[in-house]
Structures are given as C-alpha cells and as structure tokens.
Amino acid sequence: MDDLVFPAHARIAMARDQIAVEGVYHVIGDADEILPRDDGRTEYVGVWDGRTLMVVIEDDGLTVVTAFELKRRRRRAR
C-alpha cells in the first residue's frame, strides 16, 4: 500500500480516540467491511487492538479523511 496522507483533521480525530497510524493501516489492509460512498470516499471498518474502527479515505485512495472508534454501529448525524 502506498503511503497515506494524514491531514490535520484526521490526526485530531485519531488523537481524540487514541488511534495510532499503524491502526489505520491495519484497518485498511484487513477491513471487515469496505463501504463505498456516493461522494467517492470509502469507509473501512475493522478491528485493531480489540476495538472496532472506521477509517474514511478520499476518492484519491491516499488521503485519510477521518478515523474513529465505533462505539455504536454508526455515528449519529449532526
């Protein structure tokens, strides 16, 4: 896999949920679910370090939009 790009927003989200870069790579490489979205982004859901994580990648396949722990099946819409 190519090197991923982690913009500030993604790093802040990862820090909030204490997700290491290695966890993001693991979830993308060994996802339990890969969900394409209508906006071209892709959601990867997988388990890392005993936690279920979601990683969202831009349509370029390299830029991490966000990563967070799924404490319930999906985050509620704001």
Residue pairs with C-beta under 8 A, 6 or more apart in sequence:
1 25
1 28
1 29
2 61
2 62
3 62
4 21
4 24
4 25
4 28
4 57
4 62
4 63
4 64
5 62
5 63
5 64
6 14
6 21
6 24
6 64
7 63
7 64
9 65
9 66
10 64
10 65
10 66
10 67
13 19
13 66
13 67
13 68
14 20
14 21
14 24
14 67
14 68
16 68
17 53
17 67
17 68
17 69
19 48
19 53
19 67
19 68
19 69
22 48
23 48
23 49
23 53
23 67
24 53
24 55
24 64
24 67
26 46
26 48
27 44
27 45
27 46
27 47
27 48
27 53
27 54
27 55
27 67
28 44
28 46
28 55
28 57
30 46
31 44
31 45
31 46
32 45
32 46
32 47
33 43
33 44
33 45
33 46
34 42
34 43
34 44
34 45
35 42
35 43
35 44
35 45
36 42
36 43
37 43
39 59
40 58
40 59
41 56
41 57
41 58
41 59
41 65
42 56
42 57
42 59
42 61
43 54
43 55
43 56
44 54
44 55
44 56
44 57
45 52
45 53
45 54
45 70
46 52
46 53
46 55
47 53
51 69
52 69
52 70
53 67
53 68
53 69
53 70
54 67
54 68
54 69
54 70
55 64
55 66
55 67
56 64
56 65
56 66
56 67
57 63
57 64
57 65
58 64
58 65
68 75
